[in-house]
Amino acid sequence: MNKTKIAALAVCMTFLLSACGKIGKPDPNTITRLDQNDGNEDAETTDTEVVPIPYSPIEDTNDYVETLMSRMTVEQKVGQLFFVRPDALETAYENSVVCDDSIGGVTYVDKMMAEALEKYPVGGIHLYEKNIVDPQQLSKLTNDLQECSAFPLFIGVNELGGDYAPVANNINFDVPMFDNLDVIGKTGSMDKAKTLGSSIGGYLTEYGINLDFAPCADISDDAERVIGKNFSNDAVITTNMAAAEVEGFHESGVMTAANHFPGYGDGNADGDTVYINESSWEELQDREILAFSGLLQETDMLVVGHVEMPNAVSDGFPASMSHELISDKLRDELKYYGIVITDSQSAAAVRNNYVQVDTALGSFMAGADIILEPYDLAEAYDSILQAVNDGTITQERLDVSVKRILKLKAENGLFGV
């Protein structure tokens, strides 16, 4: 099938707002459990005029990104930190409806969504099965989202293969089908893993999807019962297969978001409680983190999970909100300098245990670059915007993440061909 390239959407905004202050590690007053009071205030947003600027490919995208950022408002920069469901832009929907996959979802862009993209200029859109009908609809949806956005969007999907493939498992799509990852993992063939990535990436680009939330580098707990979304219970097999899959995705022009560091095992964040791993940091490095070792220098993004590690970090937060895990261990010790994106903050484990308005701010202060699916986009957006405006977060800290995001978009041709 012929591939289509992301349309050029080179745009920029006027005048930079700045704020100064301090930023440090989150403390018990930053991320609030549900049995505590939150005490957050809303912040107003400002409408701005869109001023297009030309883009031409250059060897070093830094100059382009620096120019772009110099003309962005604080509101626009904060928007880039969010990766949301398209349903979150349908602001008349209740949050419970947005996150409910058992009912119908957004399948086209309407006026309300276009207006929401102006007010909350998010950096990415995460599509689910309920947003996908057929090839024509999907292509129009992704194209219209890009057309309505002041900045080019990451548009992602969880297309792992096998049972975990909302595009391939839709009867209206004629695309390659693959076994579950555990079946592919048993072959030990890196060529098969690479083919998995290149084939999936090949058909995703047909429909305007430029990022896959893959590969999964979680390792199963039982060698005799490896679940379908995992390659293996062996860390070496997992890291080799996952790295080969990333290579395949990149050859097809699709970015990757490897997940879910440091690993859910056979679990996830959909249960009532936060997933707990009792291993020490040294034990994690010998097993769960080893499974990510081949990915840290290759993947475009790294999804950090809602995993509590009481014997590995001392700040008491899940990995997705832990300064000690993200900034001290992942960045400084393991030398990962790519984009850190949280796992979905609409997950039941987060909703049931933390005040949502705190989790977005807490994750960003911990070192994350992108917040995935806050339960309430408006509250999460306003919490970070307010923190920048009152000096809790410095302009410099905000710019570090925004530069990573825009640079990745520029390097992958989202601003132009």
Secondary structure, DSSP 8 states (H G I E B T S, - for coil): -----------B-S-------------TTTS-BTTS--------------B-------S-THHHHHHHHHT--HHHHHHTTEEE-GGGG-TTS-HHHHT-TTS----S--HHHHHHHHHS--SEEEE-GGG---HHHHHHHHHHHHHH-SS--EEEE---BTTB-TTTTSTT--------HHHHHHHT-HHHHHHHHHHHHHHHHHTT--EE---B----S-TT---TT-S-S-HHHHHHHHHHHHHHHHHTT-EEEEEEET--TT--S-SSS-EE----HHHHHHTTTGGGTTTTTT-SEEEE--EE-TTT-SS---GGG-HIIIIIIIIIIT---SEEEE--TTSHHHHTTB-HHHHHHHHHHHT-SBEE--SSHHHHHHHHHHHHHTTSS-HHHHHHHHHHHHHHHHHTTTT--
